[in-house]
Amino acid sequence: MSFPLLTATAALPAIGAIATAAVPAARRTAAKWLALTVSLATLVLAGIVFARFEPGGDRYQLTESHAWIKDFGVRYELGVDGIGVALLALTALLIPFVILAGWHDADVLETNSSRWRPTQGFFALILMVEAMVILSFVATDVFLFYILFEAMLIPMYFLIGGFGDRAHSGSDENAAAQRSYAAVKFLLYNLAGGLIMLAAVIGLYVVTGSFSLSEIAEGRANGSLDMATSTERWLFLGFFFAFAVKAPLWPLHTWLPNAMGEATTPVAVLITAVVDKVGTFAMLRFCLQLFPEASKWATPVILVLALISIVYGALLAVGQRDIKRLIAYASISHFGFIVLGIFAMTSQGQSGATLYMVNHGLSTAALMLVAGFLITRRGSRLIADYGGVQKVAPVLAGTFLVGGLATLSLPGLAPFVSEFLVLVGAFSAYPVVGIIATVGIVLAALYVLVLYQRTMTGPVREGIGGMPDLKVRELAVALPLIALLIFLGVFPQPLTEVVNPAVQHTMHDVQKKDPQPEVEAAK
């Protein structure tokens, strides 16, 4: 029996979470180092998974399959494809930066009580989220995926509500109420989507007699499993609704600005750069593979929702006065691009959407984490409280600028490749949709450059003059992310050669081919 590499990659952070939570209260520094060490070891395992994946090999590799709940046909089945391995690597890569950036975030809650260990709990919850997200990217049993899809809400709820952002201008009671509201809203929205998905999961089993993704997809492909059109559409809607909430897609997005605004900055990165990717990933893996005809049927409406997300999110980002909420609304716009690429049903669009998931994770992490360092220094999230930062903290301002330029998809930085492919895919299949989507590019330049201008340039405002520049720990967070944004911006091949074969499998699932360009005959 081969070594269960996928299980080990997910189990390591789960075991690390338990060990971190068990560290004695007086040794919170040891708990931090333990969590960081576990996250780095997980990154090593994820690197091995990425290295062992063969782009030209089987669709699902490093597979594992064991009986779990025999009476209901539920199995513990894992397998990774090109899309899953890219997102698994992204998750494992970002968690060490999240831990480093949040090194002191829970210290403010420390008390003399030996029973209350917020530092240990904070890092244990982050590792638990990592374990669940990694496992969700490799789960090929629908019921197993559903369990993980819902279970990750629990640690995220406590991370938002129990360890929220302390940069509030109001009273501590008001801040606590806002954190509680954001956490409950996050939980209720995602639970509502999950409950609808549960009904669809049960319906899928009733129709197919299986939870195995490969068995159902194979039956659909060879004609041995026939699903009525109306049934397929209802099941598709149940799955898609849950994924659209998680994504988040307009109009199911309203929980995200609250959650990102009230969470600590590293947790905000965990939400939008890691957890939310499960929603868009699942659209590719489950919606298109299990319900190809329904996916094509719903495409026109979904494209409209994606366009609204792109333009609406960007417009609201332009008008924001809160730095973190601006980045949250920008992410809603970016997720609109991802959904647009997925449902353009072209190989360029879906490759771009997958790359967008990875590159958005890197760019948002870079921008949000540096913004968090800025907010920690000033104690305010309001843009109006800043000005002239580049004169007193030039390295902080420079890294903030690069993160912002990546967010607006500047050529030479990683997100440009993703956005270009998405737009090419959209233009080739739906020219009008592609034209409207370009509005998001213009608005992105506006909200990013205006944010930089108001916070970093101009005269030095009161409270900014003594602001220190980035320290060693903060540079260890920001510089590697910026280096990756530049590297993947000029050389995206390590990702594209892994992603493209998986995209071709998805295109085959939905029986779609890329539109051929019309070439006029030479006169």
Buried (B, 14 or more C-beta within 10 A) or exposed (E): EEEBBBBBBBBBBBEBBEBBBEBEBEBBEBBBBBBBBBBEBBBEBBBBBBEEBEBEEEBBBBBBBEEBEEEEBBBBBBBBBBBBBBBBBBBBBBBBBBBBBBBEBBBEBEEEEEEEBBBBBBBBBBBBBBBBBBBBBBBBBBBBBBBBBBBBBBBBBBBBBBBBBBBBEEEEEEBBEBBBEBBBBBBEBBBBBBEBBBEBBBBBBEBBEBBBBBBBBEBBBEEEBEBEEEBBBBBBBBBBBBBBBBBBBBEBBEBBBBBBBBBBBBBBBBBBBBBBBBBBBBBBBBBBBBBBBBBBBBBEEBBEBBBBBBBBBBBBBBEBEBBBBBBBBBBBBBBBBBBBBBBBBBBBBBBBBBBBBBBBBBBBBBBBBBBBBBBBBBEBBEBEBBBBBBBBBEBBBBBBBBBBBBBBBBEEBBBBBBBBBBBBBBBBBBEEBBEBBBBBBEBBBBBBBBBBEBBBEBEBBEBBEEBEBBEEEBBBBBBBBBEBBBEBBEEBEEBBEBBBBBBBBBBBBBEBEBEEEEEEEEE
